[in-house]
Every structure is written in structure tokens, then in C-alpha cells.
Amino acid sequence: MPLSSGEQLGHYKIVSMIGKGGMGEVYLGTDTRLDRSVAIKVSAREFNDRFEREARAISALNHPNICTLHDVGPNYLVMEYIEGETLSKIIERGPLPLDKALSYAVQIVDALAAAHAKGVIHRDLKPGNIIITKNGAKVLDFGLAKVSTEKISPESAANIQTVTEPITRAGAILGTLYYMSPEQVEGKDSDGRSDIFSFGVVLYEMVTGQRPFTGDTQAAVLAALLKDQPAPMSQRQPATPRALERVVRKCLEKKPDDRWHSARDLTPTLELIDLEAPPTSMSSASTSVPIPVQTPHKKWLWPAVAATALVLLAGGGYQWWSAHRFTDLPLIRTDVNLGDDIALAGPVTFVTNFVISPDATRIAYIARPTAGGPFKLYTRRLDQPKAIELPGTENPRGPFFSPDGHWLGFGSASSRKLFKISVDGGAVVPLMDLAGVFQGASWGQDSKGESVIVVAQGGKPLVRIADNGGGQPASLGPFAPGEIIQVSPRLLPGGKAVLFAGNTGNEGGPSDPDRGSIEGISLADHQRKTILKGAASPRYVASRGGAGHLLYTFKGAVYAVPFDPDRLETQGSAVPILSDAQISPTTRAKYDVSLTGTLIYQKGSGAAGEGALSTVQWIDPSGKMEPLLAKPGTYSDVRVSPDGKRLAMTVGDGAKQDIQVLEWQSGRTTSLTFGTTAYADPVWTPDGQSVIFAASDGNLYSARADGSGQPQVLVKGEATAPRIPWSFSPDGKRLAFMQRVAGVYQLWTLPIGQEGSVLRAGMPEQFLKSTATDIMPQFSPDGKWLAYRSNVSGTDQVYVRPASGQGGQWIVSTQAATAPLWSRNGQDLLYETTDGPVMAVHYSAKGDAFVADKPRVWLAKFTGSSGDLSADGKRLVAIVPEHAAAAPQVEHEVVFLQNFFDELRRKVPTGK
């Protein structure tokens, strides 16, 4: 029975009835304690228990666009009284202006995102439950809300489905059928994606003034909800932008998996819609500008691609978004020159130096002026002609975007710290002190909607931190047995799990991609699962249907495979999708993909197929190459013999690696091993008579360089802690090697004696005890010094110590560096840098001190790996990827692939 004016509910006094619905009546009341107006919703008796339980759950909601709950009674709710008009009344007068509809839509979906983050699903979103005030939209009436997954009763569903009377019959439906998701009317489990469907119906109705699903009877409406596609919005409102049409169509997908993953994903998308853009009914933007479709060799300067991007982003309104489309769009490739005055940073181990924002409106990259200077972070909006240099970001590493694209996170190559900075510049904000070298991060939301960053640090398991840097980093679990690194993390949509690349091989040492794998780990319970072996650089691409795609690198190419992010399982065959991306021998790649379907990458020499092929080249300081082994093959670990006439190298990959010696004058090749296990890392003895090398069984072997006799075990070891030989002292009495101890590589020496032609090893001696990763030890030609690479300072640098192990220590490099090499004339120490150049340092000794001059550029751009110097010190011998030898990379050009999601669906269908 309705309440009368003046009646009391607790300390609330009834003033008048202001509404009535299937759940009960709503009254204007007065809070007699606080002397304020309130809205009191009194439930029907049958709703008492659930009404109170769920009301208490939603009382935790606090959002400017959600009606505030003040109090709960046995069968009533007390809420803030909102002065305004219901959206349903406004729509009765006709469609809303587009700017108002879009503004209200952003506020409504932001309210839903806040509710979902607290685990509250509305389940009855409709214009009648939205009030428009002078300050915007307010979502109210959470009377059917739920906190955990539950079903509409089969009886209720059956009752709805069997009603065939005219839809205008009073009380036949409770006013919600038009806005219910298909899974709700079928009595299936519903979650936040049901609210997204209802939101799509509301937005459609705001813009067009008409409901998307109609019928003469309830049964007809049900059939439309379950089977029919709504009429295009542009047919009912010709000014509808294409971007808005795409958003609504994806909201209204029949299957929950085909809709937006979360309400939070919708907010930035709606905010970026340009209402001045050509409407849906106009020709596609892809035909309104002269963009080459599938023309891989056409190059564009930045103004051209900026104009293109403006049309595609604004005029086309995310026309490449992974939403429901009337037809799939063609792949559009555009080669972009970022400017001849800059040079992009070369690939760095396990991280990318080149990223695109989630909404594909901006790119960020590490570069420096070609005239010289430090590397810094640059950002560039695709609708602007120039990039912005971000001050305070010297020597950055591995940039990554925040989900809203407003921030960039990055590691420092100069300190063990993680930072963030606004994409528009400003103060650099420290986030955490790193426990090791920064090796990638991913910024997103966990399953509770909290913004988190998952961070990879050298030699340590992944950790998660708050995006403001507050609190202590939380580990995601220990290493798996034999695992030494966890790198390149990628949070999956929904925040339940993260992908990363793991490896049981040699951190920072000789690369062994076959020991790598792509893993998935739960953020909740830290349970993990191996997804792919031998792969790296994971990216997940959401798609329509239950499965998206997993992108990854494998043997010189980028592959895609259908992937279920909930089960962490691949679901079909992998297909190579990029064969010309810049990929290093350790399978790290310079590519990234936005949430909207644009892939961007830097061209290089990756090659699809069973193995990435390379050549062996001489390279002089001018960059000129001369083939030593022009026939493409799988080569690594090249070492020049003491007499300068031969080359020892590893041939093959994975489990099929052997050691060979090449006499380059005659071209004759001698095999020292024959595939009984995987061999690698050859080192010449100073007399050139023997070669020492490692094996996958953990042993060190020696073999005669002329191929006579059988390889002999020099030192027995364990496969889980391999010894990696690196250099001999000039007298041949000490072999420097590296071995993993307590999760990091450290430096050791091995006494070597000789009985006739047989080498004998003594007991290993640790050269340097450290908690850092110390690798690549090189004896100087006079045997006085040992150069090596270490990350003890927080970044990889080249150091020199006395070979005796006693005395001082000197940093030789002035930037992130690797692979020291002594010139044989005893005058220079060379080292490779992570930025690309090979540097040379003239050195001398002053007593017991090592005196190093300022580094100078010896080779401006080194495109190879595993380098060694010729006997005369005038040339470098290196492994060079097959295509790089023929066409050196251009370090200021990148490639945009638009409509990439459509291309994925064509090439790698998910079957859903």
C-alpha cells in the first residue's frame, strides 16, 4: 500500500510519491536529523532479503555520476534527492544533440566503470534510471544490481519468453526488456558486459531517438534482441560519426566476448570521437586520401602521414578498431620518415625502444640528433608535424604507455630507477628503485580495476607496483626451476594474468633463444603456464569472439596464433605475419600494436622460416662490408684465430649446433663436432692449435683445430649452470669464463696446463665476487688487464681490472655498452654499445693504474653481432643478418600498418 505524506520510516518523513516501478515506489522525503531532502525507495515485499543485501554492497559506491546511497532500512533505500529530468523523458521529445549525447555517454560509462571496479553490476540500465541534472548525468536505481554472478530464474525467463500479448499491455513487462542483454533474457550468467550492452542501447536511443530493438510483442522484441542487428544509426541520424557507430555496434554484439572487455575501455574511446568528422554515410576515409594500399615500398615524409592519420583518426573515427564492422577493411601500409635529423636507438636486450599509444594517436621512441648528443624520449602526435623532446629523460630504456595514453613510463640506462613522465613533458616522477637492469614493463588494470605496473628487472622475478609508485613492489612469484630471467611483461585485458618471456639460458651472455619461452602468470595466485617454447617478445591482440591473437617473435619473424587469454592457451596454427621487422638474434623485436588495430614497426632484416639466416662479413670503420661467408646460414660466435687466417664459429641453431673452423683464403671448412649435443662459444688457444668450447650438457670441451682426434672433456659441469668460455691469457695458462651463481653470471678463471698435445684443467678460481651480472671477460694482449661487462651500476658498462684480480677498477664506457674487444696492437679497447655504434678507447698504463682516453666512434652503426677483430685490427668480423648485408637499415624510418586487426582475421582466423 502506498505511503501517505507525513508517514515516518525511521527518522525519514514522507513528503510525496515521485515515482513507481516494478520494484516498488519512490518518495520524496526529509531526513529529520540532517534536515535535507532525500529520495526513499520502498521495495515490494518479495524483494526484501536481496534488496537489503545488495543495497549494502552498493553503498560502497562513491562517484559523482552515481546516485549516493545514504541509508538502508528493512525494505527501503534512502538516497540523495536529485533535481532533474529522467533521460527517458528527454528522449521522448526527440534525439539529443550529438555533443550532449556524447557528454552524457562518457559520464554514464564512467559511472559503470566505477561500479564494476567494486564488483557491482547494474543489470537495469535504461533511460528511466538515468537523471539529467544541470551538472550532468546521474545513474540510479541499483535495485536489480548484483555483486557476484547469478542467473535470472528459469521461471522468470520462461514467463518472459511465452508472453505474446501486445506490448502495450500494462504490467506485461517491467519496462526493462528493451535494454536487457541476450544473456540476461536467456537466463545465463551475466557480468559487466551485460551493462555494456544496455549502455549501447541507451546511447543508440540518445542519438537516434529510437530504440535499436523493437517489436509488436514481447516475443518479437526478444527475437530482435537475440538475433537481429539494429539498423545503422546513420539511417536514423545521418550526422552520426563513423567512430560513434563503431563503438555502439561493438556494445551491441550478441556474444559478451565480442563486446568491449570493460566499461573502462570505453571512456577514452568516447572522449576521442570527433563530432566534426564525416558521418558514417560518407565514403570511407581510406579512399579520400592518396594512401597506398599494400604498396610496401612507397615512402612518406611526416606531413603526409600526419594528414593521413588525421583523416583516419578523426574523419574515419577509429576505422581500424577491432569492433564489429560491416566489412573488413584492407591493410594499409605506410612507410614513414620521422626525420633525417634523428637516429632511432638500436634494439636493446628484452625491451623495445619504440611504442604506440593504446588509442594510436601518438608514438614514443628513443632517439638522438644525428649531429650528436644523448638519447632521449620523444613523443609525436599523429596529427602534429613535429615531435616533442621530453627533457630529463637522458639515456632512457624501454618506454611504455599508460592505458589512457597520458603518461610514459621508462627505465633509466644511467641509474637503477623506473620513472614516468607526462607525454606533454613536465617533471620526471620516480616510481621505484630497480633491483636489476630494467627489462620491460606493462601498465594496465588488475581484475579489481586498480591501476598497476608489472615490471621486469634483470635476474629477478616480475613485480607489480602501484602506478603512483606508492607501497612496496609485490613479487609475482619465484623463478621456475632453471629460469634466470623474466622479461617483456604484457598485462592481458581484464587484469587477471600477464604474459612474459622467460629463459633458462644465459642472461646477457651468448644468446640461446631456444631456451626461451612465453609464459603466463596469474596476478591473483601467481600460478603460471608455459604457452610457447623458443618464442619471445609477446603481444596480445584482442579480437571479436572468445579468442584474440598472440603475437611473438620466433627465428627471425613475427608470428600470430589464435589465443584464449582466459585459458592461456593457443588455439590453432601460427602464421608468420612480418618478415621484415628489425629482430635481433635473441629474438627481440622493434614492434608494437595499439588497442585500435594499428601495428608499427621498424624495418630490419628479420626473415620468416625455420631459422633466421645470416652471413659472415668483414666491416671496416666506414661501414663498408665485404663478405667472408656470403652464403646465408645460421652462424654465431665468430672468433678470429691468433694467426688471423682462420675463423672458429658456431653453425646451426637450437639443439643442432656444431663448431667449425673456416680457412677463408681457401674456403675450406673443418667440423670439430658432429651433433651429439649442442656446442657453442668457441675460443682459440693462443698457439692456434686448439679450440675450447661449451656444450649444452654443461661440460667444457677442447678439440684440435685441424679436426684430428675427438673432442675431449676439459671440465665437467652441469647443464643448469653452464660455463661459457670467453678468452685466454696470452701465455695460455688461464681461461676466463663466466658461470651463473645464485641467479647471476660471475667471472671465473681456469688454470690450463698441457701434456703433449692434451690440455689439462686445474681448479676454477672465482675472479670477482659480486651480486651484479658480470660477463664477457677479455684478457688484454699483454695479459695485464681483464675487460668485462657488468651491470653493477644499474646499466651495462665496460669495466677494466688488473688480471691478477687485485687492485682498482675503471669504467671505460660512457654509455650503455657490451662486448669489449682489445685491439691486438695493445693500444685500443673497443666495445659495442646498445645504441648501435662501436666505440674505441685509446688506453695506456701509469704504474698500476689503467688510463683511458675519451671514447671515440670507431664504427658509426654496427648491424651485426658476435664480433671479433681481424689480426691487423683494421676490420671487424661479424654475423650480419642476410638482408642487412644487402640493404643497411635506415634508422629514421618506421612502418605503420593500419587495419591490422582485419588482416589478422583474414590470415589467422580464430574460428570464433
Buried (B, 14 or more C-beta within 10 A) or exposed (E): EEBEEEEEBBEBBBBEBEBEBBBBBBBBBBBEEEEEEBBBBBBEEEBEEBBBEBBEBBBEBEBEBBBBBBBBBEBBBBBBBBEBEBBBEBBEEEBBEBEBBBBBBBBBBBBBBBBBBBBBBBBBBBBBBBBBEEEBBBBBBBBBBBBEEEBBEEEEBEEBBEBEEEBEEEEBBEBBBBBBBBBBBBBBEBBBBBBBBBBBBBBBBBBBBBBBBBBEBBBBBBBBBBEBBBEBBBEBBEBBBBBBBBBBBBBBBBEBBBBBBBBBBBBBBBBBBBBEBBBBBBEBBBEBEEBBBEEEEEBBBBEBBBBBBBBBBBBBBBBBBBBBBEEEBBBBBBBBBBBEEBBBBBBBBBBBBBBBBBBBBBBBBBBBBBEEEBBBBBBBBBBBEEBBBBEEBBBBBBBBBBBBBBBBBBBBBBBBBBBBBBBEBEEBBEBBEBBBBBBBBBBBBBBEBEBBBBBBBBBBBBBBBBBEBEEEBBEBBEBBEBBBBBBBBBBBBBBBBBBBBBBBBBBBBBBBBBBBBBBBBBBEEBEBEEBBBBBBBBBBBBBBBBBBBBBBBBBBBBBBBBBBBEEBBBBBEBBBBBBBBBBBBBBBBBBBBBBBBBBBBBBBBBBBEEBBBBBBBBBBBEEEBEEBBEEBBBBBBBBBBBEBBBBBBBBBBBEBBBBBBBEBEEEEBBEBBEEEBBBBBBBBBBEBBBBBBBBBBBBBBBBBBEEEEEBBEBBEBEEEEBBBBBBBBBEBBBBBBBBBBEBBBBBBBBEBEBEEEEBEBEEBEEBBEBBBBBBBBBBBBEBBBBBBBBBBBBBBBBBBBBBEEEEEEBBBBBBBBBBBBBBBEBBBBBBBBBBBBBBBBBBEBEEEEBEBEEBEEBBEBBBBBBBBBBEEBEBBBBBBBBBBBEEBBBBBBBBBBBBBBBBBBEEBBBEB
